[in-house]
Amino acid sequence: MGRRNPLPNSRQARRLAMSVMVGLLVIVAALVIRQSAPSQPLSGVGRASDGDSFRLGDSRVRLIGLDAPELDQTCPAPDGPDWACGRAARTALAGLLAKGPVTCRAEGRDRYGRFLARCTIANTDLGAEMVRQGMAVSAGDYWTEHLAARAQALGIWSAGFDLPASWRRQVPDEGLDAR
């Protein structure tokens, strides 16, 4: 009886390599589909944390496409002392959230585990409305609203102010973005 060669011949080796590659491609494709598949919408009653983030039940949500003053940020008033623009931004978001249940479409998570989302209440885009009121600036979206609020000197546009991102760089990081 002849001795059997434990090493596969070149045809068997190619088939094995091809099978392994197809298997890896299937796994990678499944992971990509899982990551890009739209998640179930988040919905419910929101509670404002600051001007661009809020709690929705046990979930934390960060509105994307805008940046609002941080909760402790102050802005110069056009004719007097600084005003608590960060708290005013939170109050503005709280006012919008009080109008009814919010529905959000999550597009990922940030480094703090918050859902990054676009959210609406009764067909009103919360991000667009915050920028329209001058309580947030565009951070990639809402340019029309940004320019209109600036032209009308609404909210933080009523006098000079530090962009929220600039203000955060000046203040020691104490988890400001994690609200």
Secondary structure by P-SEA (a helix, b strand, c coil): cccccccccaaaaaaaaaaaaaaaaaaaaaaaaaaaccccccccbbbbccccccccccbbbbbcccccccccbbbbcccccccaaaaaaaaaaaaaaaccbbbbbccccccccccccccccccccaaaaaaaaccccccccaaaaaaaaaaacccccccccccaaaaaaaccccccccc
